[in-house]
Amino acid sequence: MTDAGQRPIRVLFVCTGNSCRSIMAEALLRETGGDAFEVHSAGTHPKGLNERSLRTLAEAGIDASWARSKSVDEFRGQPFDYVITVCDQAREVCPYFPGGGESLHWGYEDPADATGTDEEQMAVYRRVFQGLREQIRGFVPLAHPVEADPARADAATPAV
């Protein structure tokens, strides 16, 4: 919970397509960080939501009915406390966002590139989701130390 009068920490997750990794990261931080964070995601070349990403979130009990694939252009000129790229390609072309915030890079493989059976592909989505979940659990108390309550993070992020 943010203190009265304190604005939420603004975070933007960026990847190439805004269909998998950045959507999962946005959903996880919304769930884990609560109203202490204002979270968005975008793509350098958005390509629509990936159904397996949505399935992965649903399996974890995370509602993503709000999700839509967006361009970074929607957020140009807006200040962010953190701009976090979650793929190497986005890191190379991510535009500058003003506001004195930090730029972070969390490189994850693109689950949309997974091949094999549906279950083999879903295993890649789940692995990327788990990695993002652990990264976000560590990020929340660093970004907002008042929220540093591991019990809250565990309760807010269901296991897959």
N, C-alpha and C positions, 0 to 999 in steps of 0.2 A: 504494500500500500504506500502510495506517495504521501508525504507530509502535506498538510494544508498549505496551499500556495506554491508548492514545489512542482515544477513541470516534469512530465515524464521524460525519460531518456529516449531520444529519437535514434532509431537504428534502421538502416537500410541494408538488406542482403541483396547482393548482385551476382547473377551468373549469366551465362549466354542466353539461354532460352526462357528463363523464368518459368520453367515447367516442372522441374524436379527439386534440385538441391536447395535453391533459394526459397521455394514455396515451403519445403519441409522445415527449413531453418526458421522462417517466419512463423509457421504454425507452432513450432516448439518453443520459441521465445515468447510468443503470445501466451501460451499455456503455462510456461515456467515462470516468466517474469511478471505476469499479471499487469495491473495498471501502472506499475512503476516504469513501464516501457511503452513507447509508441512505435510499433514495428511495421515495416513495409518490406516488400521485395520487388525486384524489377530485373529485367533482362536487357542486355545490349542488343539482342535480336530476338524479342519474345516470339514464342511459337505456340502458345496455348498450353493449357494444363495437361499434364501427363496422367493418364488414368492409373498407372501403377503407383505413382506418387500418392495420389488420393487414396488408393487402396491401402497403402502402407500406413498412412495417417489414420484411416478408419480402423485398421487392425489394432492400432495403439489407443483407440478411443478418443482421438482428437478430431473435433469437428472442423472441417475446412470448407464449409458452405460459403464462406466469405471470399474464398480464394479466386483470383483471376490473374491471368498472365498480363504483365504490364511492361512498358518500356521505361528505361531510365530517363527518357525525355520528360515523362510525367513529373519527375522530381527535380529537374534542373532548377537551380536558383533557390532551393530549399535547404536550410541548414540541418545537418545531422550531427549527433554526437559521435556516432560510429557508422562508417560505411564498411561493410564486410563483404569481400568477394569470396565466393565459395567454389570458383573454378579458375584455372590458370588463364584461359582465354579471356575471361571477363576482367581479370586483373590487368591484363595488358592494354585493354581499351576502355576501362572504366573512366568516365568523366570525373572531373574534379567537382566536389560538392563543398560549398563554403560553410563557415560556421565554426571553424576552429576544432572540429572533431577529429577523431582518429580514423585512419584507414588501416584495416586489418585484412589479412588473407588467410583463409582456411581452405586449403586445396583438397577437394574430394573428387574421386572418379565420377564420371557421368553415368549414372545407372541406366540412362536411356540407351547407352551403347552396349548394354548387356545382351548376350546372345544365349541361345539354348531354349530349353522348355520354359513354360510360364513359371514353374516353380524355381528353376535356376535363375531366371531373370529377377523374380521377386526376392530371392536371397541377396542379390546385389543391392536392391532398393533397401532392404532391411538392414544390411551392413552399413550403408551410407547413413541411413536414419539413425542407427545406434551411435555412429561416430559423431554426428551432429548433436545428438542428445547429450552425449558426454561433454562435448565442447561447450554447449550452451549452459549446462549445469555448472561448469567452471567459470564461465563468462559472467553470469548473473551477479554473483557476489563481488566480482572485481569491478564491474560497471556500476553497481549500486550496492555498496557495502552494507547499508541498512537492511537489505533484503537477504543477507547471508544467513539463511536458515535451511540447512540440508534437508530437514524433515519436510519443509514446504516444497522444495524442488522434487524430492522423491514422490510426494503425494500428487504433485501437479503433472508429472510426466509418467504415464502408465508404461509398463514394460511391454515389449512386443513379444 
